[in-house]
Amino acid sequence: MASNSKIGTIWGFLKTRKKWWLTPIILTLVLLAALIVLTESSAVAPFIYALF
């Protein structure tokens, strides 16, 4: 991966600093952000809001 990309930078940080415990937190945040973006204007949004 290119070191100029954001993913490459995060991966390099995790690899060199041995902060592997941050990986599940980052993945959870990315998944929540994707859920928000994908359900922003869809018909599924009321059902997603009911879960939370």
mmCIF entry with sequence, helices, sheets and N, C-alpha, C, O atoms, coordinates in Angstrom:
data_MODEL
# 
_entry.id   MODEL 
# 
_entity.id                         1 
_entity.type                       polymer 
_entity.pdbx_number_of_molecules   1 
# 
_entity_poly.entity_id                      1 
_entity_poly.type                           'polypeptide(L)' 
_entity_poly.nstd_linkage                   no 
_entity_poly.nstd_monomer                   no 
_entity_poly.pdbx_seq_one_letter_code       MASNSKIGTIWGFLKTRKKWWLTPIILTLVLLAALIVLTESSAVAPFIYALF 
_entity_poly.pdbx_seq_one_letter_code_can   MASNSKIGTIWGFLKTRKKWWLTPIILTLVLLAALIVLTESSAVAPFIYALF 
_entity_poly.pdbx_strand_id                 A 
# 
loop_
_entity_poly_seq.entity_id 
_entity_poly_seq.num 
_entity_poly_seq.mon_id 
_entity_poly_seq.hetero 
1 1  MET n 
1 2  ALA n 
1 3  SER n 
1 4  ASN n 
1 5  SER n 
1 6  LYS n 
1 7  ILE n 
1 8  GLY n 
1 9  THR n 
1 10 ILE n 
1 11 TRP n 
1 12 GLY n 
1 13 PHE n 
1 14 LEU n 
1 15 LYS n 
1 16 THR n 
1 17 ARG n 
1 18 LYS n 
1 19 LYS n 
1 20 TRP n 
1 21 TRP n 
1 22 LEU n 
1 23 THR n 
1 24 PRO n 
1 25 ILE n 
1 26 ILE n 
1 27 LEU n 
1 28 THR n 
1 29 LEU n 
1 30 VAL n 
1 31 LEU n 
1 32 LEU n 
1 33 ALA n 
1 34 ALA n 
1 35 LEU n 
1 36 ILE n 
1 37 VAL n 
1 38 LEU n 
1 39 THR n 
1 40 GLU n 
1 41 SER n 
1 42 SER n 
1 43 ALA n 
1 44 VAL n 
1 45 ALA n 
1 46 PRO n 
1 47 PHE n 
1 48 ILE n 
1 49 TYR n 
1 50 ALA n 
1 51 LEU n 
1 52 PHE n 
# 
_struct_asym.id          A 
_struct_asym.entity_id   1 
# 
loop_
_struct_conf.conf_type_id 
_struct_conf.id 
_struct_conf.pdbx_PDB_helix_id 
_struct_conf.beg_label_comp_id 
_struct_conf.beg_label_asym_id 
_struct_conf.beg_label_seq_id 
_struct_conf.pdbx_beg_PDB_ins_code 
_struct_conf.end_label_comp_id 
_struct_conf.end_label_asym_id 
_struct_conf.end_label_seq_id 
_struct_conf.pdbx_end_PDB_ins_code 
_struct_conf.beg_auth_comp_id 
_struct_conf.beg_auth_asym_id 
_struct_conf.beg_auth_seq_id 
_struct_conf.end_auth_comp_id 
_struct_conf.end_auth_asym_id 
_struct_conf.end_auth_seq_id 
_struct_conf.pdbx_PDB_helix_class 
_struct_conf.details 
_struct_conf.pdbx_PDB_helix_length 
HELX_P HELX_P1 AA1 LYS A 6  ? ARG A 17 ? LYS A 6  ARG A 17 1 ? 12 
HELX_P HELX_P2 AA2 LEU A 22 ? LEU A 38 ? LEU A 22 LEU A 38 1 ? 17 
HELX_P HELX_P3 AA3 ALA A 45 ? LEU A 51 ? ALA A 45 LEU A 51 1 ? 7  
# 
_struct_conf_type.id          HELX_P 
_struct_conf_type.criteria    ? 
_struct_conf_type.reference   ? 
# 
loop_
_atom_site.group_PDB 
_atom_site.id 
_atom_site.type_symbol 
_atom_site.label_atom_id 
_atom_site.label_alt_id 
_atom_site.label_comp_id 
_atom_site.label_asym_id 
_atom_site.label_entity_id 
_atom_site.label_seq_id 
_atom_site.pdbx_PDB_ins_code 
_atom_site.Cartn_x 
_atom_site.Cartn_y 
_atom_site.Cartn_z 
_atom_site.occupancy 
_atom_site.B_iso_or_equiv 
_atom_site.pdbx_formal_charge 
_atom_site.auth_seq_id 
_atom_site.auth_comp_id 
_atom_site.auth_asym_id 
_atom_site.auth_atom_id 
_atom_site.pdbx_PDB_model_num 
ATOM 1   N N  . MET A 1 1  ? 0.821   -1.174 0.000  1.00 0.00 ? 1  MET A N  1 
ATOM 2   C CA . MET A 1 1  ? 0.000   0.000  0.000  1.00 0.00 ? 1  MET A CA 1 
ATOM 3   C C  . MET A 1 1  ? 0.871   1.245  0.000  1.00 0.00 ? 1  MET A C  1 
ATOM 4   O O  . MET A 1 1  ? 1.964   1.266  0.567  1.00 0.00 ? 1  MET A O  1 
ATOM 5   N N  . ALA A 1 2  ? 0.371   2.254  -0.634 1.00 0.00 ? 2  ALA A N  1 
ATOM 6   C CA . ALA A 1 2  ? 1.121   3.499  -0.668 1.00 0.00 ? 2  ALA A CA 1 
ATOM 7   C C  . ALA A 1 2  ? 1.092   4.169  0.701  1.00 0.00 ? 2  ALA A C  1 
ATOM 8   O O  . ALA A 1 2  ? 0.064   4.186  1.378  1.00 0.00 ? 2  ALA A O  1 
ATOM 9   N N  . SER A 1 3  ? 2.212   4.708  1.088  1.00 0.00 ? 3  SER A N  1 
ATOM 10  C CA . SER A 1 3  ? 2.276   5.335  2.405  1.00 0.00 ? 3  SER A CA 1 
ATOM 11  C C  . SER A 1 3  ? 1.582   6.695  2.416  1.00 0.00 ? 3  SER A C  1 
ATOM 12  O O  . SER A 1 3  ? 1.389   7.275  3.484  1.00 0.00 ? 3  SER A O  1 
ATOM 13  N N  . ASN A 1 4  ? 1.203   7.215  1.244  1.00 0.00 ? 4  ASN A N  1 
ATOM 14  C CA . ASN A 1 4  ? 0.528   8.502  1.184  1.00 0.00 ? 4  ASN A CA 1 
ATOM 15  C C  . ASN A 1 4  ? -0.964  8.384  1.445  1.00 0.00 ? 4  ASN A C  1 
ATOM 16  O O  . ASN A 1 4  ? -1.612  9.379  1.769  1.00 0.00 ? 4  ASN A O  1 
ATOM 17  N N  . SER A 1 5  ? -1.514  7.202  1.312  1.00 0.00 ? 5  SER A N  1 
ATOM 18  C CA . SER A 1 5  ? -2.947  7.050  1.531  1.00 0.00 ? 5  SER A CA 1 
ATOM 19  C C  . SER A 1 5  ? -3.245  7.021  3.028  1.00 0.00 ? 5  SER A C  1 
ATOM 20  O O  . SER A 1 5  ? -2.379  6.706  3.844  1.00 0.00 ? 5  SER A O  1 
ATOM 21  N N  . LYS A 1 6  ? -4.475  7.354  3.364  1.00 0.00 ? 6  LYS A N  1 
ATOM 22  C CA . LYS A 1 6  ? -4.863  7.368  4.778  1.00 0.00 ? 6  LYS A CA 1 
ATOM 23  C C  . LYS A 1 6  ? -4.831  5.966  5.373  1.00 0.00 ? 6  LYS A C  1 
ATOM 24  O O  . LYS A 1 6  ? -4.406  5.772  6.512  1.00 0.00 ? 6  LYS A O  1 
ATOM 25  N N  . ILE A 1 7  ? -5.283  4.997  4.595  1.00 0.00 ? 7  ILE A N  1 
ATOM 26  C CA . ILE A 1 7  ? -5.273  3.615  5.086  1.00 0.00 ? 7  ILE A CA 1 
ATOM 27  C C  . ILE A 1 7  ? -3.840  3.144  5.295  1.00 0.00 ? 7  ILE A C  1 
ATOM 28  O O  . ILE A 1 7  ? -3.537  2.469  6.279  1.00 0.00 ? 7  ILE A O  1 
ATOM 29  N N  . GLY A 1 8  ? -2.963  3.502  4.367  1.00 0.00 ? 8  GLY A N  1 
ATOM 30  C CA . GLY A 1 8  ? -1.558  3.126  4.496  1.00 0.00 ? 8  GLY A CA 1 
ATOM 31  C C  . GLY A 1 8  ? -0.894  3.768  5.701  1.00 0.00 ? 8  GLY A C  1 
ATOM 32  O O  . GLY A 1 8  ? -0.066  3.154  6.373  1.00 0.00 ? 8  GLY A O  1 
ATOM 33  N N  . THR A 1 9  ? -1.271  5.017  5.966  1.00 0.00 ? 9  THR A N  1 
ATOM 34  C CA . THR A 1 9  ? -0.719  5.707  7.128  1.00 0.00 ? 9  THR A CA 1 
ATOM 35  C C  . THR A 1 9  ? -1.179  5.054  8.425  1.00 0.00 ? 9  THR A C  1 
ATOM 36  O O  . THR A 1 9  ? -0.381  4.848  9.340  1.00 0.00 ? 9  THR A O  1 
ATOM 37  N N  . ILE A 1 10 ? -2.470  4.729  8.503  1.00 0.00 ? 10 ILE A N  1 
ATOM 38  C CA . ILE A 1 10 ? -2.995  4.071  9.703  1.00 0.00 ? 10 ILE A CA 1 
ATOM 39  C C  . ILE A 1 10 ? -2.359  2.705  9.874  1.00 0.00 ? 10 ILE A C  1 
ATOM 40  O O  . ILE A 1 10 ? -1.977  2.332  10.983 1.00 0.00 ? 10 ILE A O  1 
ATOM 41  N N  . TRP A 1 11 ? -2.240  1.954  8.785  1.00 0.00 ? 11 TRP A N  1 
ATOM 42  C CA . TRP A 1 11 ? -1.625  0.631  8.851  1.00 0.00 ? 11 TRP A CA 1 
ATOM 43  C C  . TRP A 1 11 ? -0.175  0.724  9.321  1.00 0.00 ? 11 TRP A C  1 
ATOM 44  O O  . TRP A 1 11 ? 0.266   -0.083 10.139 1.00 0.00 ? 11 TRP A O  1 
ATOM 45  N N  . GLY A 1 12 ? 0.567   1.708  8.805  1.00 0.00 ? 12 GLY A N  1 
ATOM 46  C CA . GLY A 1 12 ? 1.953   1.897  9.225  1.00 0.00 ? 12 GLY A CA 1 
ATOM 47  C C  . GLY A 1 12 ? 2.059   2.233  10.707 1.00 0.00 ? 12 GLY A C  1 
ATOM 48  O O  . GLY A 1 12 ? 2.955   1.751  11.399 1.00 0.00 ? 12 GLY A O  1 
ATOM 49  N N  . PHE A 1 13 ? 1.135   3.065  11.189 1.00 0.00 ? 13 PHE A N  1 
ATOM 50  C CA . PHE A 1 13 ? 1.119   3.411  12.619 1.00 0.00 ? 13 PHE A CA 1 
ATOM 51  C C  . PHE A 1 13 ? 0.865   2.177  13.463 1.00 0.00 ? 13 PHE A C  1 
ATOM 52  O O  . PHE A 1 13 ? 1.571   1.931  14.441 1.00 0.00 ? 13 PHE A O  1 
ATOM 53  N N  . LEU A 1 14 ? -0.157  1.390  13.081 1.00 0.00 ? 14 LEU A N  1 
ATOM 54  C CA . LEU A 1 14 ? -0.483  0.196  13.862 1.00 0.00 ? 14 LEU A CA 1 
ATOM 55  C C  . LEU A 1 14 ? 0.674   -0.798 13.857 1.00 0.00 ? 14 LEU A C  1 
ATOM 56  O O  . LEU A 1 14 ? 0.955   -1.441 14.868 1.00 0.00 ? 14 LEU A O  1 
ATOM 57  N N  . LYS A 1 15 ? 1.341   -0.918 12.716 1.00 0.00 ? 15 LYS A N  1 
ATOM 58  C CA . LYS A 1 15 ? 2.420   -1.893 12.582 1.00 0.00 ? 15 LYS A CA 1 
ATOM 59  C C  . LYS A 1 15 ? 3.662   -1.481 13.378 1.00 0.00 ? 15 LYS A C  1 
ATOM 60  O O  . LYS A 1 15 ? 4.268   -2.307 14.060 1.00 0.00 ? 15 LYS A O  1 
ATOM 61  N N  . THR A 1 16 ? 4.033   -0.214 13.290 1.00 0.00 ? 16 THR A N  1 
ATOM 62  C CA . THR A 1 16 ? 5.273   0.197  13.962 1.00 0.00 ? 16 THR A CA 1 
ATOM 63  C C  . THR A 1 16 ? 5.082   0.395  15.461 1.00 0.00 ? 16 THR A C  1 
ATOM 64  O O  . THR A 1 16 ? 6.000   0.131  16.238 1.00 0.00 ? 16 THR A O  1 
ATOM 65  N N  . ARG A 1 17 ? 3.919   0.850  15.873 1.00 0.00 ? 17 ARG A N  1 
ATOM 66  C CA . ARG A 1 17 ? 3.692   1.122  17.298 1.00 0.00 ? 17 ARG A CA 1 
ATOM 67  C C  . ARG A 1 17 ? 3.120   -0.077 18.052 1.00 0.00 ? 17 ARG A C  1 
ATOM 68  O O  . ARG A 1 17 ? 2.984   -0.036 19.275 1.00 0.00 ? 17 ARG A O  1 
ATOM 69  N N  . LYS A 1 18 ? 2.787   -1.138 17.329 1.00 0.00 ? 18 LYS A N  1 
ATOM 70  C CA . LYS A 1 18 ? 2.230   -2.362 17.932 1.00 0.00 ? 18 LYS A CA 1 
ATOM 71  C C  . LYS A 1 18 ? 0.932   -2.067 18.693 1.00 0.00 ? 18 LYS A C  1 
ATOM 72  O O  . LYS A 1 18 ? 0.726   -2.560 19.802 1.00 0.00 ? 18 LYS A O  1 
ATOM 73  N N  . LYS A 1 19 ? 0.077   -1.272 18.093 1.00 0.00 ? 19 LYS A N  1 
ATOM 74  C CA . LYS A 1 19 ? -1.199  -0.887 18.704 1.00 0.00 ? 19 LYS A CA 1 
ATOM 75  C C  . LYS A 1 19 ? -2.333  -1.708 18.086 1.00 0.00 ? 19 LYS A C  1 
ATOM 76  O O  . LYS A 1 19 ? -3.304  -1.143 17.583 1.00 0.00 ? 19 LYS A O  1 
ATOM 77  N N  . TRP A 1 20 ? -2.217  -3.011 18.122 1.00 0.00 ? 20 TRP A N  1 
ATOM 78  C CA . TRP A 1 20 ? -3.209  -3.873 17.476 1.00 0.00 ? 20 TRP A CA 1 
ATOM 79  C C  . TRP A 1 20 ? -4.576  -3.812 18.141 1.00 0.00 ? 20 TRP A C  1 
ATOM 80  O O  . TRP A 1 20 ? -5.578  -4.167 17.521 1.00 0.00 ? 20 TRP A O  1 
ATOM 81  N N  . TRP A 1 21 ? -4.634  -3.370 19.391 1.00 0.00 ? 21 TRP A N  1 
ATOM 82  C CA . TRP A 1 21 ? -5.920  -3.269 20.082 1.00 0.00 ? 21 TRP A CA 1 
ATOM 83  C C  . TRP A 1 21 ? -6.787  -2.163 19.486 1.00 0.00 ? 21 TRP A C  1 
ATOM 84  O O  . TRP A 1 21 ? -7.994  -2.137 19.725 1.00 0.00 ? 21 TRP A O  1 
ATOM 85  N N  . LEU A 1 22 ? -6.196  -1.249 18.715 1.00 0.00 ? 22 LEU A N  1 
ATOM 86  C CA . LEU A 1 22 ? -6.972  -0.191 18.066 1.00 0.00 ? 22 LEU A CA 1 
ATOM 87  C C  . LEU A 1 22 ? -7.737  -0.695 16.834 1.00 0.00 ? 22 LEU A C  1 
ATOM 88  O O  . LEU A 1 22 ? -8.689  -0.049 16.396 1.00 0.00 ? 22 LEU A O  1 
ATOM 89  N N  . THR A 1 23 ? -7.341  -1.812 16.286 1.00 0.00 ? 23 THR A N  1 
ATOM 90  C CA . THR A 1 23 ? -7.955  -2.325 15.059 1.00 0.00 ? 23 THR A CA 1 
ATOM 91  C C  . THR A 1 23 ? -9.460  -2.547 15.196 1.00 0.00 ? 23 THR A C  1 
ATOM 92  O O  . THR A 1 23 ? -10.195 -2.087 14.322 1.00 0.00 ? 23 THR A O  1 
ATOM 93  N N  . PRO A 1 24 ? -9.970  -3.217 16.228 1.00 0.00 ? 24 PRO A N  1 
ATOM 94  C CA . PRO A 1 24 ? -11.424 -3.385 16.328 1.00 0.00 ? 24 PRO A CA 1 
ATOM 95  C C  . PRO A 1 24 ? -12.167 -2.062 16.485 1.00 0.00 ? 24 PRO A C  1 
ATOM 96  O O  . PRO A 1 24 ? -13.284 -1.919 15.989 1.00 0.00 ? 24 PRO A O  1 
ATOM 97  N N  . ILE A 1 25 ? -11.563 -1.102 17.166 1.00 0.00 ? 25 ILE A N  1 
ATOM 98  C CA . ILE A 1 25 ? -12.197 0.203  17.334 1.00 0.00 ? 25 ILE A CA 1 
ATOM 99  C C  . ILE A 1 25 ? -12.305 0.911  15.992 1.00 0.00 ? 25 ILE A C  1 
ATOM 100 O O  . ILE A 1 25 ? -13.349 1.479  15.670 1.00 0.00 ? 25 ILE A O  1 
ATOM 101 N N  . ILE A 1 26 ? -11.243 0.881  15.217 1.00 0.00 ? 26 ILE A N  1 
ATOM 102 C CA . ILE A 1 26 ? -11.244 1.531  13.901 1.00 0.00 ? 26 ILE A CA 1 
ATOM 103 C C  . ILE A 1 26 ? -12.245 0.855  12.975 1.00 0.00 ? 26 ILE A C  1 
ATOM 104 O O  . ILE A 1 26 ? -12.987 1.530  12.262 1.00 0.00 ? 26 ILE A O  1 
ATOM 105 N N  . LEU A 1 27 ? -12.268 -0.471 12.982 1.00 0.00 ? 27 LEU A N  1 
ATOM 106 C CA . LEU A 1 27 ? -13.211 -1.192 12.130 1.00 0.00 ? 27 LEU A CA 1 
ATOM 107 C C  . LEU A 1 27 ? -14.655 -0.889 12.512 1.00 0.00 ? 27 LEU A C  1 
ATOM 108 O O  . LEU A 1 27 ? -15.508 -0.734 11.638 1.00 0.00 ? 27 LEU A O  1 
ATOM 109 N N  . THR A 1 28 ? -14.934 -0.804 13.807 1.00 0.00 ? 28 THR A N  1 
ATOM 110 C CA . THR A 1 28 ? -16.289 -0.490 14.257 1.00 0.00 ? 28 THR A CA 1 
ATOM 111 C C  . THR A 1 28 ? -16.695 0.910  13.809 1.00 0.00 ? 28 THR A C  1 
ATOM 112 O O  . THR A 1 28 ? -17.821 1.115  13.357 1.00 0.00 ? 28 THR A O  1 
ATOM 113 N N  . LEU A 1 29 ? -15.794 1.862  13.932 1.00 0.00 ? 29 LEU A N  1 
ATOM 114 C CA . LEU A 1 29 ? -16.100 3.223  13.495 1.00 0.00 ? 29 LEU A CA 1 
ATOM 115 C C  . LEU A 1 29 ? -16.336 3.302  11.995 1.00 0.00 ? 29 LEU A C  1 
ATOM 116 O O  . LEU A 1 29 ? -17.229 4.016  11.541 1.00 0.00 ? 29 LEU A O  1 
ATOM 117 N N  . VAL A 1 30 ? -15.542 2.573  11.227 1.00 0.00 ? 30 VAL A N  1 
ATOM 118 C CA . VAL A 1 30 ? -15.719 2.560  9.771  1.00 0.00 ? 30 VAL A CA 1 
ATOM 119 C C  . VAL A 1 30 ? -17.051 1.928  9.396  1.00 0.00 ? 30 VAL A C  1 
ATOM 120 O O  . VAL A 1 30 ? -17.750 2.438  8.520  1.00 0.00 ? 30 VAL A O  1 
ATOM 121 N N  . LEU A 1 31 ? -17.412 0.828  10.045 1.00 0.00 ? 31 LEU A N  1 
ATOM 122 C CA . LEU A 1 31 ? -18.687 0.178  9.755  1.00 0.00 ? 31 LEU A CA 1 
ATOM 123 C C  . LEU A 1 31 ? -19.879 1.055  10.133 1.00 0.00 ? 31 LEU A C  1 
ATOM 124 O O  . LEU A 1 31 ? -20.864 1.104  9.397  1.00 0.00 ? 31 LEU A O  1 
ATOM 125 N N  . LEU A 1 32 ? -19.803 1.744  11.266 1.00 0.00 ? 32 LEU A N  1 
ATOM 126 C CA . LEU A 1 32 ? -20.873 2.654  11.653 1.00 0.00 ? 32 LEU A CA 1 
ATOM 127 C C  . LEU A 1 32 ? -20.991 3.822  10.688 1.00 0.00 ? 32 LEU A C  1 
ATOM 128 O O  . LEU A 1 32 ? -22.100 4.237  10.353 1.00 0.00 ? 32 LEU A O  1 
ATOM 129 N N  . ALA A 1 33 ? -19.864 4.356  10.239 1.00 0.00 ? 33 ALA A N  1 
ATOM 130 C CA . ALA A 1 33 ? -19.889 5.447  9.268  1.00 0.00 ? 33 ALA A CA 1 
ATOM 131 C C  . ALA A 1 33 ? -20.501 4.985  7.953  1.00 0.00 ? 33 ALA A C  1 
ATOM 132 O O  . ALA A 1 33 ? -21.284 5.716  7.346  1.00 0.00 ? 33 ALA A O  1 
ATOM 133 N N  . ALA A 1 34 ? -20.155 3.778  7.505  1.00 0.00 ? 34 ALA A N  1 
ATOM 134 C CA . ALA A 1 34 ? -20.742 3.244  6.277  1.00 0.00 ? 34 ALA A CA 1 
ATOM 135 C C  . ALA A 1 34 ? -22.236 3.025  6.435  1.00 0.00 ? 34 ALA A C  1 
ATOM 136 O O  . ALA A 1 34 ? -22.999 3.281  5.503  1.00 0.00 ? 34 ALA A O  1 
ATOM 137 N N  . LEU A 1 35 ? -22.665 2.557  7.593  1.00 0.00 ? 35 LEU A N  1 
ATOM 138 C CA . LEU A 1 35 ? -24.085 2.360  7.850  1.00 0.00 ? 35 LEU A CA 1 
ATOM 139 C C  . LEU A 1 35 ? -24.841 3.684  7.785  1.00 0.00 ? 35 LEU A C  1 
ATOM 140 O O  . LEU A 1 35 ? -25.934 3.750  7.222  1.00 0.00 ? 35 LEU A O  1 
ATOM 141 N N  . ILE A 1 36 ? -24.272 4.721  8.350  1.00 0.00 ? 36 ILE A N  1 
ATOM 142 C CA . ILE A 1 36 ? -24.913 6.034  8.325  1.00 0.00 ? 36 ILE A CA 1 
ATOM 143 C C  . ILE A 1 36 ? -25.000 6.572  6.902  1.00 0.00 ? 36 ILE A C  1 
ATOM 144 O O  . ILE A 1 36 ? -26.034 7.106  6.501  1.00 0.00 ? 36 ILE A O  1 
ATOM 145 N N  . VAL A 1 37 ? -23.933 6.436  6.146  1.00 0.00 ? 37 VAL A N  1 
ATOM 146 C CA . VAL A 1 37 ? -23.926 6.952  4.771  1.00 0.00 ? 37 VAL A CA 1 
ATOM 147 C C  . VAL A 1 37 ? -24.897 6.178  3.894  1.00 0.00 ? 37 VAL A C  1 
ATOM 148 O O  . VAL A 1 37 ? -25.614 6.777  3.093  1.00 0.00 ? 37 VAL A O  1 
ATOM 149 N N  . LEU A 1 38 ? -24.931 4.864  4.030  1.00 0.00 ? 38 LEU A N  1 
ATOM 150 C CA . LEU A 1 38 ? -25.783 4.053  3.162  1.00 0.00 ? 38 LEU A CA 1 
ATOM 151 C C  . LEU A 1 38 ? -27.268 4.185  3.490  1.00 0.00 ? 38 LEU A C  1 
ATOM 152 O O  . LEU A 1 38 ? -28.108 4.027  2.604  1.00 0.00 ? 38 LEU A O  1 
ATOM 153 N N  . THR A 1 39 ? -27.600 4.467  4.728  1.00 0.00 ? 39 THR A N  1 
ATOM 154 C CA . THR A 1 39 ? -29.012 4.545  5.109  1.00 0.00 ? 39 THR A CA 1 
ATOM 155 C C  . THR A 1 39 ? -29.509 5.983  5.225  1.00 0.00 ? 39 THR A C  1 
ATOM 156 O O  . THR A 1 39 ? -30.603 6.228  5.735  1.00 0.00 ? 39 THR A O  1 
ATOM 157 N N  . GLU A 1 40 ? -28.709 6.925  4.756  1.00 0.00 ? 40 GLU A N  1 
ATOM 158 C CA . GLU A 1 40 ? -29.072 8.325  4.894  1.00 0.00 ? 40 GLU A CA 1 
ATOM 159 C C  . GLU A 1 40 ? -30.402 8.657  4.212  1.00 0.00 ? 40 GLU A C  1 
ATOM 160 O O  . GLU A 1 40 ? -31.236 9.357  4.787  1.00 0.00 ? 40 GLU A O  1 
ATOM 161 N N  . SER A 1 41 ? -30.595 8.175  3.030  1.00 0.00 ? 41 SER A N  1 
ATOM 162 C CA . SER A 1 41 ? -31.813 8.523  2.306  1.00 0.00 ? 41 SER A CA 1 
ATOM 163 C C  . SER A 1 41 ? -32.451 7.284  1.674  1.00 0.00 ? 41 SER A C  1 
ATOM 164 O O  . SER A 1 41 ? -32.862 7.306  0.514  1.00 0.00 ? 41 SER A O  1 
ATOM 165 N N  . SER A 1 42 ? -32.524 6.234  2.434  1.00 0.00 ? 42 SER A N  1 
ATOM 166 C CA . SER A 1 42 ? -33.108 5.017  1.883  1.00 0.00 ? 42 SER A CA 1 
ATOM 167 C C  . SER A 1 42 ? -34.381 4.650  2.633  1.00 0.00 ? 42 SER A C  1 
ATOM 168 O O  . SER A 1 42 ? -34.697 5.230  3.672  1.00 0.00 ? 42 SER A O  1 
ATOM 169 N N  . ALA A 1 43 ? -35.085 3.704  2.103  1.00 0.00 ? 43 ALA A N  1 
ATOM 170 C CA . ALA A 1 43 ? -36.326 3.252  2.727  1.00 0.00 ? 43 ALA A CA 1 
ATOM 171 C C  . ALA A 1 43 ? -36.053 2.380  3.955  1.00 0.00 ? 43 ALA A C  1 
ATOM 172 O O  . ALA A 1 43 ? -36.971 2.099  4.726  1.00 0.00 ? 43 ALA A O  1 
ATOM 173 N N  . VAL A 1 44 ? -34.833 1.961  4.139  1.00 0.00 ? 44 VAL A N  1 
ATOM 174 C CA . VAL A 1 44 ? -34.472 1.092  5.254  1.00 0.00 ? 44 VAL A CA 1 
ATOM 175 C C  . VAL A 1 44 ? -34.190 1.908  6.521  1.00 0.00 ? 44 VAL A C  1 
ATOM 176 O O  . VAL A 1 44 ? -34.137 1.345  7.614  1.00 0.00 ? 44 VAL A O  1 
ATOM 177 N N  . ALA A 1 45 ? -34.011 3.213  6.387  1.00 0.00 ? 45 ALA A N  1 
ATOM 178 C CA . ALA A 1 45 ? -33.612 4.071  7.504  1.00 0.00 ? 45 ALA A CA 1 
ATOM 179 C C  . ALA A 1 45 ? -34.502 3.926  8.740  1.00 0.00 ? 45 ALA A C  1 
ATOM 180 O O  . ALA A 1 45 ? -33.958 3.835  9.840  1.00 0.00 ? 45 ALA A O  1 
ATOM 181 N N  . PRO A 1 46 ? -35.847 3.896  8.631  1.00 0.00 ? 46 PRO A N  1 
ATOM 182 C CA . PRO A 1 46 ? -36.650 3.765  9.848  1.00 0.00 ? 46 PRO A CA 1 
ATOM 183 C C  . PRO A 1 46 ? -36.381 2.466  10.618 1.00 0.00 ? 46 PRO A C  1 
ATOM 184 O O  . PRO A 1 46 ? -36.480 2.440  11.845 1.00 0.00 ? 46 PRO A O  1 
ATOM 185 N N  . PHE A 1 47 ? -36.048 1.410  9.911  1.00 0.00 ? 47 PHE A N  1 
ATOM 186 C CA . PHE A 1 47 ? -35.774 0.140  10.577 1.00 0.00 ? 47 PHE A CA 1 
ATOM 187 C C  . PHE A 1 47 ? -34.411 0.156  11.263 1.00 0.00 ? 47 PHE A C  1 
ATOM 188 O O  . PHE A 1 47 ? -34.241 -0.450 12.320 1.00 0.00 ? 47 PHE A O  1 
ATOM 189 N N  . ILE A 1 48 ? -33.446 0.841  10.670 1.00 0.00 ? 48 ILE A N  1 
ATOM 190 C CA . ILE A 1 48 ? -32.130 0.963  11.279 1.00 0.00 ? 48 ILE A CA 1 
ATOM 191 C C  . ILE A 1 48 ? -32.231 1.784  12.566 1.00 0.00 ? 48 ILE A C  1 
ATOM 192 O O  . ILE A 1 48 ? -31.621 1.437  13.578 1.00 0.00 ? 48 ILE A O  1 
ATOM 193 N N  . TYR A 1 49 ? -33.006 2.876  12.524 1.00 0.00 ? 49 TYR A N  1 
ATOM 194 C CA . TYR A 1 49 ? -33.149 3.718  13.710 1.00 0.00 ? 49 TYR A CA 1 
ATOM 195 C C  . TYR A 1 49 ? -33.848 2.959  14.834 1.00 0.00 ? 49 TYR A C  1 
ATOM 196 O O  . TYR A 1 49 ? -33.591 3.226  16.008 1.00 0.00 ? 49 TYR A O  1 
ATOM 197 N N  . ALA A 1 50 ? -34.706 2.040  14.503 1.00 0.00 ? 50 ALA A N  1 
ATOM 198 C CA . ALA A 1 50 ? -35.394 1.262  15.519 1.00 0.00 ? 50 ALA A CA 1 
ATOM 199 C C  . ALA A 1 50 ? -34.418 0.348  16.273 1.00 0.00 ? 50 ALA A C  1 
ATOM 200 O O  . ALA A 1 50 ? -34.662 0.006  17.430 1.00 0.00 ? 50 ALA A O  1 
ATOM 201 N N  . LEU A 1 51 ? -33.331 -0.043 15.634 1.00 0.00 ? 51 LEU A N  1 
ATOM 202 C CA . LEU A 1 51 ? -32.337 -0.898 16.289 1.00 0.00 ? 51 LEU A CA 1 
ATOM 203 C C  . LEU A 1 51 ? -31.590 -0.163 17.392 1.00 0.00 ? 51 LEU A C  1 
ATOM 204 O O  . LEU A 1 51 ? -31.187 -0.766 18.387 1.00 0.00 ? 51 LEU A O  1 
ATOM 205 N N  . PHE A 1 52 ? -31.409 1.136  17.212 1.00 0.00 ? 52 PHE A N  1 
ATOM 206 C CA . PHE A 1 52 ? -30.634 1.902  18.179 1.00 0.00 ? 52 PHE A CA 1 
ATOM 207 C C  . PHE A 1 52 ? -31.565 2.638  19.109 1.00 0.00 ? 52 PHE A C  1 
ATOM 208 O O  . PHE A 1 52 ? -31.108 3.347  20.005 1.00 0.00 ? 52 PHE A O  1 
# 
